[in-house]
Amino acid sequence: MASAYEFNCDMSMDEMLQVLNKKGPWKWAIRDSHWYGDYLNCRPEEGVRVRIHHPAECFPGGTQDRRDYYTALFTIESKRATSRDAVDHILRELLAHVHARNLGEIENYE
């Protein structure tokens, strides 16, 4: 099961990383990917993965070439994992701490 969002934020990935780790409850790290460029990654528990991507970094000049545009994706791979609603609630709270605006659900892009 996966859910995805888009949002605008004036913070850089490094700034978001600091805020997300300070506010908790999850531990975040920066990772890199051939497909997605640098992204924020969190595995709050086994079977749950949460990521924040900055599409402009990976697809410069494309339709998403806006420096303040980000996407977030979470996947739940285990029936024993926390519920979708619980993960969604925490993610939304954390995005509020980074002053995300124009938060909207988008199609899963994984």
Secondary structure, DSSP 8 states (H G I E B T S, - for coil): -EEEEEEE-SS-HHHHHHHHHHH-SS-EEEEEETTTEEEEEEEEETTEEEEEE-HHHHSTTSTT--TTEEEEEEEE--TTS--HHHHHHHHHHHHHHTT-EEEEEE----
